Amino acid sequence: MSFDDLLSELQGQKTIQEDPNNVPLDKLFNESFMSKHSAFSSFDEFLKKGNFQVDTQEDVNNIPDELFDRHVSRETDFSDWESMLAQANKDYSAE
């Protein structure tokens, strides 16, 4: 393998690596996680049940805390959003 080929390969790998500080919501709240902690099989279903319009992490962050905490408490086995997010991050990191 030439140096140029190696460099191209390494650059390609770098572009497909995920940012560990910004895990996509569908990976963080995957089907296994949602099924284990709620009656939903996806995070999208969970959000739709609460009438939340969410496409990005920023959209989630813009939901009023009290409103989202109430939805999390009612629809999952977590008391609030922070505890749900913490557990999802913990589970994802363990994989």
Secondary structure, DSSP 8 states (H G I E B T S, - for coil): --HHHHHHHHHHHHHHS--TTS--HHHHT-HHHHHHHBS-SSHHHHHHHTT---SSHHHHHTS-HHHHHHHHHHHBSSSSHHHHHHHHHHHHHH-
